[in-house]
Amino acid sequence: MVLGPHAPRDSSPLANSPEEGPSFSGTGHPLAPAPRPLESPCLAPGRDAEDLGGLPPAVVDTITQARAPSTRRLYALKWSLFAKWCSSRHEDPQRCAVGSVLSFLQERLEGRLSPSTLKVYVAAIAAHHDAVEGKSLGKHDLIIRFLRGARRLNPSRPLFVPSWDLSVVLQGLQRAPFEPLQSVELKALSLKTALLTALTSIKRVGDLQAFSISETCLEFGPGYSHVILRPRPGYVPKVPTTPFRDQVVNLQALPQEEADPALALLCPVRALRIYLDRTQSFRLSEQLFVCFGAQRKGSAVSKQRIAHWLVDAISMAYLAQDMPPPVGLRAHSTRGVAASWALARGASLTDICRAAGWATPNTFARFYNLRVEPVSSQVVARNTSG
């Protein structure tokens, strides 16, 4: 992932498409974000109901937006499981002792739940549990020490061998059902574009969802030599300390003079241009990736759905070559695979960490560095900015 000669220094890059098409730079997209309808807020049992119960619905809705919808759903699920556990023991989940919470967590730990999952349980319970000694339950010394002990007893064991082969996937993306890209089904076009964008940018699914096609967020370079992608205004990345400029992605087009003409089929700039052209007529959102299904066609796609797209794209690439898809595929694996391939191709570790949004190389070394052989194509290796 090496920046091309014309790429800005505050961007993170990749691939040159010889095809022509309508430009989206300079003019932006005519659609403005549709106002979000005000939904009736659903108060969670416990502290939320007591604290927010007497407030106007509009105020409650604004306060509940402090957490993302996916986080609220996850917390609600964890809280309901804890409340059911307390009910079976005739305890009040909102006011039970810290020892009861620790017993609940210990049962989950013995049930082979990971420390990170236990941490989510603590956050969900703390959101509804009364303060203990004037502090949130999650800040109680015994809870903190329990989670620390759980991590020591069950240290993370990252994979050192990728669960899928990037070279196999790239071969699959060059044939049906992903090509010819101008006429394939919208599903195949969406999946291929999302996967190429994920691989070449090394971004999280949340970052991919945040990309926008508004005038200030998307710009194609002269002759489609590159495309600059920026997140929607106000987007906060998972690691807030990451400078906003590092969220800017500059994907370089694959040069036309490549020895292997088939590599043009893997150009992310080409895929994005065709994707924007195909989705322009039915878009209902300025978000880059939109739903292709009949019921929500044109609406902004969720993070969970983009994750499914990435997994489905990898599986379809294997099936396109009559190979069984690997089991246990995860969308997040694209970051480790792409970063490891880039390192094997000679990209600097500093550039890789900058593109991926990792504060230090330690994160890559501990959790993402996989044993891979250098891939022959330059699809991934051209897109890490220095």
Residue pairs with C-beta under 8 A, 6 or more apart in sequence:
1 12
1 13
1 14
1 200
1 202
1 342
1 347
1 351
1 352
1 355
1 380
1 381
1 382
1 383
1 384
1 385
2 13
2 347
2 351
2 381
2 382
2 383
2 384
2 386
3 9
3 11
3 13
3 250
3 252
3 384
3 385
3 386
4 13
4 225
4 226
4 252
4 382
6 221
6 225
6 226
7 13
7 226
7 250
7 252
7 385
8 228
8 248
8 250
9 385
9 386
10 245
10 246
10 248
11 228
11 248
11 249
11 250
11 385
12 201
12 202
12 246
12 248
12 249
12 250
12 354
12 355
12 383
12 384
12 385
13 200
13 226
13 249
13 250
13 251
13 252
13 355
13 382
13 383
13 384
13 385
14 200
14 201
14 226
14 250
14 251
14 252
14 253
14 254
14 268
14 269
14 379
14 380
14 382
14 383
15 200
15 226
15 251
15 252
15 253
15 254
15 266
15 267
15 268
15 269
15 270
15 378
15 379
15 382
15 383
16 223
16 224
16 225
16 252
16 253
16 254
16 255
16 256
16 267
16 269
17 224
17 253
17 254
17 264
17 267
17 269
17 270
17 273
18 256
18 264
19 224
19 270
19 273
19 274
20 224
21 224
21 273
21 274
21 277
22 273
22 277
23 220
24 213
24 218
24 219
24 220
24 273
24 276
25 218
25 219
25 220
25 221
26 215
26 219
27 215
28 213
28 214
28 215
28 216
28 218
29 213
29 214
29 215
29 280
29 283
29 286
31 283
31 284
31 285
31 286
32 286
33 285
33 286
34 284
34 285
38 57
38 58
38 61
39 61
40 57
40 61
41 52
41 57
41 60
41 61
41 64
43 49
43 52
43 53
43 60
44 72
44 75
44 76
44 79
44 127
44 128
45 79
45 83
45 94
45 128
46 79
46 93
46 94
46 128
46 129
47 94
47 127
47 128
47 129
47 130
48 127
48 128
52 59
52 60
52 63
52 64
55 63
64 72
67 75
70 302
70 303
70 304
74 120
74 124
75 120
75 123
75 124
75 127
76 124
77 124
78 120
78 121
78 124
78 125
79 93
79 124
79 125
79 127
79 128
82 93
82 101
82 104
82 121
82 124
82 125
83 93
85 93
85 104
85 107
86 92
86 93
86 96
86 100
86 104
87 93
89 100
91 100
93 125
93 128
93 129
94 128
94 129
94 130
95 129
95 130
96 129
98 132
98 137
98 140
98 142
98 143
101 122
101 125
101 129
101 137
101 143
102 142
102 143
102 146
104 121
105 118
105 121
105 122
105 146
105 150
106 146
108 117
108 118
108 121
109 115
109 118
109 150
109 153
109 154
114 154
114 156
115 147
115 150
115 151
115 154
118 147
118 150
119 147
122 137
122 138
122 143
122 147
123 138
125 137
126 136
126 137
126 138
129 137
131 137
132 140
133 140
137 143
156 367
158 366
158 367
158 368
159 336
159 370
160 369
160 370
160 371
161 370
161 371
162 333
162 336
162 337
162 340
162 370
162 371
162 372
163 326
163 328
163 329
163 330
163 333
164 314
164 318
164 325
164 326
164 329
164 333
164 337
166 199
166 337
166 338
166 341
166 372
166 375
166 380
167 375
167 376
167 377
168 317
168 318
168 321
168 323
169 195
169 313
169 314
169 317
169 318
170 266
170 317
170 375
170 377
170 379
171 317
171 321
172 178
172 316
172 317
172 318
172 319
172 320
172 321
173 179
173 192
173 195
173 196
173 265
173 266
173 313
173 317
174 262
174 265
174 266
175 320
175 321
176 184
176 320
177 184
177 185
177 188
177 316
177 320
178 184
178 188
178 189
178 191
178 192
178 316
178 317
178 320
179 265
181 189
181 192
181 265
181 270
181 271
181 274
182 274
186 278
186 279
186 292
187 292
188 316
189 271
189 274
189 275
189 278
190 275
190 289
190 292
190 309
191 309
191 310
191 312
191 313
191 316
192 271
192 313
193 268
193 271
193 272
193 274
193 275
193 289
194 208
194 289
194 306
194 309
194 310
194 313
195 309
195 310
195 313
195 314
195 334
196 266
196 267
196 268
196 271
196 379
197 203
197 208
197 211
197 229
197 251
197 268
197 271
197 272
198 205
198 208
198 310
198 331
198 334
198 335
198 338
199 334
199 337
199 338
199 379
199 380
200 251
200 268
200 338
200 379
200 380
200 382
200 383
201 207
201 208
201 229
201 249
201 251
201 355
201 383
202 334
202 335
202 338
202 339
202 342
202 352
202 355
202 356
202 383
202 384
203 249
203 335
203 356
203 357
204 237
204 238
204 332
204 335
204 357
205 303
205 306
205 307
205 310
205 331
205 332
206 237
206 238
206 303
207 231
207 237
207 247
207 357
208 288
208 289
208 306
209 287
209 289
209 300
209 301
209 302
209 303
209 306
210 231
210 232
210 235
210 237
210 247
211 217
211 218
211 229
211 230
211 231
211 232
211 249
211 287
211 288
211 289
212 218
212 230
212 231
212 232
212 286
212 287
212 288
213 276
213 283
213 286
213 287
213 288
214 232
214 286
216 230
216 233
217 229
217 230
217 231
217 232
217 286
218 227
218 228
218 229
218 230
218 288
219 227
219 228
220 226
220 227
220 228
220 269
220 273
221 227
221 228
221 253
224 253
224 269
224 270
224 273
225 252
225 253
225 269
226 250
226 251
226 252
226 253
226 269
227 250
227 251
227 253
227 268
227 269
227 272
227 273
228 248
228 249
228 250
229 248
229 249
229 250
229 251
229 288
230 247
230 248
230 249
231 237
231 247
232 286
232 287
235 247
237 247
237 357
238 357
239 357
239 359
241 359
242 357
242 359
246 354
246 355
246 357
247 357
249 355
250 385
251 268
251 269
251 272
251 383
252 269
252 382
252 383
253 267
253 268
253 269
253 270
254 263
254 264
254 266
254 267
254 269
254 378
254 379
254 382
256 264
258 264
258 378
260 377
263 377
263 378
263 379
264 270
266 377
266 379
268 379
268 383
279 290
279 292
279 298
282 297
282 298
283 290
283 298
284 290
284 298
284 299
284 300
285 298
285 299
285 300
287 300
287 301
289 300
289 301
289 306
289 309
290 297
290 298
290 299
290 300
290 301
291 297
291 298
291 299
291 300
291 301
291 305
301 309
306 331
307 330
307 331
307 332
308 331
309 331
310 331
310 334
311 329
311 330
311 331
314 325
314 326
314 329
315 325
315 329
318 324
318 325
318 326
319 325
335 356
335 368
336 367
336 368
336 369
336 370
337 370
337 372
338 380
339 352
339 356
339 364
339 368
339 369
340 368
340 369
340 370
340 371
340 372
341 372
341 374
341 375
341 380
341 381
342 352
342 380
342 381
342 383
342 384
343 349
343 352
343 369
344 372
344 373
344 374
344 375
345 374
345 375
345 378
345 380
345 381
346 381
347 381
347 384
348 384
348 386
349 361
349 364
350 361
350 386
351 384
351 385
351 386
352 358
352 364
352 384
353 359
353 360
353 361
353 363
353 364
354 384
354 385
354 386
355 383
355 384
355 385
356 364
356 368
358 364
358 368
375 381
